[in-house]
Amino acid sequence: MASTFQPSSFYHRVDYLDYENRAFYLLLHRHMLNCVHKRCFETALNFAKLIMTMDPQRDPLAILLLIDTIAIKAKQYKWLKNLYRCCKEWKNLDMLPNFCYSMALAQFLDSKTDEDFIIADEMLSHAICAFPGVVTFLLDKMQVEPDAAVESHRHLGTFAANKETDGLKLVFKMYVNEAAELWKAPEALSWLEAVTRECTESKECEIEMEKWKEK
């Protein structure tokens, strides 16, 4: 039976709950992070896929909190879009801050027409309304001073971000640590600032932020 086992096959599983398997998981995870550090992003993405495939139901090492930014760094925008489409309902990806922002960024970086950019704007606006604290943490990480309108906004200011739950702030920080260099690119930063400014002026965004706060 062991000779027929293929860890890269989607039909074979490696249960993390079995103590003997954990060293293998941690070895792959460390190698994935080393590849990211060395900027071998496609290789890192392949390791992330392998780790997730071994136990996709439980995702014991929380690969879904990393794989989106690795995919963007590897310029695998279409693959990331396919992952989101296939797993959105199964894994509630639309409720993860990192995926909300990464899907918008992937759409922006992959845009070729005016219509594509409009869709990217809408996706980023939705991400900001759902998780405004990410903007605060991002700007702080990049050492960018927010506009007065942003800082004074009841949902987008530093005070509001610090009132988020500890768990949500941890997810924000994890995403920001991985994605800051992507958003620091001049075109991405200008886009983030422009859409954020529009959100502060939009009544519809204010209503959507209130709805997300109630969830």
VENWO-V151531 format. One record per residue. N is the residue number from 1. RES is the residue in three letters. SS is DSSP state (@ for helix, = for strand, . for the rest). PSI is psi in whole degrees, -180 to 180 (* if undefined). D_LAST is the distance of its C-alpha to the last C-alpha in whole Angstrom. Layout:
N_RES_SS_PSI_D_LAST, N_RES_SS_PSI_D_LAST
This chain:
1_MET_._-39_47, 2_ALA_@_-33_46, 3_SER_@_-21_49, 4_THR_@_-5_46, 5_PHE_._130_43, 6_GLN_._105_41, 7_PRO_._-23_38, 8_SER_._-7_37, 9_SER_._136_37, 10_PHE_._-19_34, 11_TYR_._-4_36, 12_HIS_._143_36, 13_ARG_._149_34, 14_VAL_._107_35, 15_ASP_._119_33, 16_TYR_._-25_31, 17_LEU_._-20_32, 18_ASP_._118_35, 19_TYR_@_-37_37, 20_GLU_@_-22_39, 21_ASN_@_-16_37, 22_ARG_@_-37_35, 23_ALA_@_-37_38, 24_PHE_@_-44_38, 25_TYR_@_-50_34, 26_LEU_@_-34_34, 27_LEU_@_-46_37, 28_LEU_@_-40_36, 29_HIS_@_-44_33, 30_ARG_@_-40_35, 31_HIS_@_-38_37, 32_MET_@_-47_34, 33_LEU_@_-37_33, 34_ASN_@_-39_37, 35_CYS_@_-39_37, 36_VAL_@_-45_34, 37_HIS_@_-36_36, 38_LYS_._3_39, 39_ARG_._30_37, 40_CYS_._72_38, 41_PHE_@_-36_35, 42_GLU_@_-40_36, 43_THR_@_-43_37, 44_ALA_@_-41_34, 45_LEU_@_-40_32, 46_ASN_@_-38_35, 47_PHE_@_-39_34, 48_ALA_@_-42_30, 49_LYS_@_-44_31, 50_LEU_@_-46_33, 51_ILE_@_-43_31, 52_MET_@_-36_28, 53_THR_@_-30_30, 54_MET_@_-31_32, 55_ASP_._69_29, 56_PRO_._-26_26, 57_GLN_._-47_24, 58_ARG_._-28_24, 59_ASP_._63_24, 60_PRO_._-26_25, 61_LEU_._16_26, 62_ALA_._48_23, 63_ILE_@_-27_24, 64_LEU_@_-14_21, 65_LEU_@_-3_21, 66_LEU_._-32_24, 67_ILE_@_-28_25, 68_ASP_@_-46_24, 69_THR_@_-35_26, 70_ILE_@_-41_29, 71_ALA_@_-41_29, 72_ILE_@_-41_29, 73_LYS_@_-30_31, 74_ALA_._0_33, 75_LYS_._31_33, 76_GLN_._62_32, 77_TYR_@_-45_29, 78_LYS_@_-39_30, 79_TRP_@_-42_30, 80_LEU_@_-40_26, 81_LYS_@_-40_25, 82_ASN_@_-41_27, 83_LEU_@_-45_25, 84_TYR_@_-44_22, 85_ARG_@_-40_23, 86_CYS_@_-34_24, 87_CYS_@_2_21, 88_LYS_@_-52_18, 89_GLU_@_-39_17, 90_TRP_@_-44_19, 91_LYS_@_9_17, 92_ASN_._48_14, 93_LEU_@_-26_15, 94_ASP_@_-8_13, 95_MET_@_2_10, 96_LEU_._123_13, 97_PRO_@_-42_14, 98_ASN_@_-39_18, 99_PHE_@_-36_18, 100_CYS_@_-46_16, 101_TYR_@_-39_19, 102_SER_@_-37_21, 103_MET_@_-38_21, 104_ALA_@_-44_22, 105_LEU_@_-41_24, 106_ALA_@_-41_26, 107_GLN_@_-42_26, 108_PHE_@_-48_28, 109_LEU_@_-25_30, 110_ASP_._2_31, 111_SER_._141_31, 112_LYS_._-23_35, 113_THR_._167_35, 114_ASP_@_-38_33, 115_GLU_@_-39_31, 116_ASP_@_-43_30, 117_PHE_@_-35_29, 118_ILE_@_-42_27, 119_ILE_@_-42_25, 120_ALA_@_-42_24, 121_ASP_@_-44_23, 122_GLU_@_-40_21, 123_MET_@_-41_19, 124_LEU_@_-39_19, 125_SER_@_-42_18, 126_HIS_@_-43_15, 127_ALA_@_-42_15, 128_ILE_@_-41_15, 129_CYS_@_-38_13, 130_ALA_@_-43_10, 131_PHE_._71_12, 132_PRO_._-26_14, 133_GLY_@_-26_15, 134_VAL_@_-39_17, 135_VAL_@_-45_19, 136_THR_@_-47_20, 137_PHE_@_-37_21, 138_LEU_@_-50_23, 139_LEU_@_-39_25, 140_ASP_@_-43_26, 141_LYS_@_-38_27, 142_MET_._0_29, 143_GLN_._45_30, 144_VAL_._128_30, 145_GLU_._122_30, 146_PRO_._156_27, 147_ASP_._155_28, 148_ALA_@_-38_28, 149_ALA_@_-34_25, 150_VAL_@_-47_23, 151_GLU_@_-33_23, 152_SER_._-5_23, 153_HIS_._140_20, 154_ARG_._-23_17, 155_HIS_._-22_15, 156_LEU_._-12_17, 157_GLY_._168_20, 158_THR_@_-39_21, 159_PHE_@_-44_20, 160_ALA_@_-41_16, 161_ALA_@_-38_16, 162_ASN_@_-13_18, 163_LYS_._-6_15, 164_GLU_._161_13, 165_THR_._155_13, 166_ASP_@_-39_16, 167_GLY_@_-44_15, 168_LEU_@_-39_13, 169_LYS_@_-35_16, 170_LEU_@_-43_18, 171_VAL_@_-41_17, 172_PHE_@_-49_17, 173_LYS_@_-38_21, 174_MET_@_-45_22, 175_TYR_@_-46_21, 176_VAL_@_-41_23, 177_ASN_@_-35_26, 178_GLU_@_-32_26, 179_ALA_@_-8_25, 180_ALA_@_-41_27, 181_GLU_@_-28_30, 182_LEU_@_-43_29, 183_TRP_@_-17_27, 184_LYS_._-15_30, 185_ALA_._136_33, 186_PRO_@_-45_34, 187_GLU_@_-37_32, 188_ALA_@_-41_29, 189_LEU_@_-44_29, 190_SER_@_-41_30, 191_TRP_@_-45_28, 192_LEU_@_-45_25, 193_GLU_@_-41_26, 194_ALA_@_-46_27, 195_VAL_@_-38_23, 196_THR_@_-42_22, 197_ARG_@_-41_24, 198_GLU_@_-37_23, 199_CYS_@_-36_20, 200_THR_@_-22_21, 201_GLU_@_-5_23, 202_SER_._126_21, 203_LYS_@_-36_19, 204_GLU_@_-41_17, 205_CYS_@_-38_16, 206_GLU_@_-43_15, 207_ILE_@_-43_13, 208_GLU_@_-39_11, 209_MET_@_-40_10, 210_GLU_@_-40_9, 211_LYS_@_-41_7, 212_TRP_@_-33_5, 213_LYS_@_-28_6, 214_GLU_._-13_4, 215_LYS_._*_0
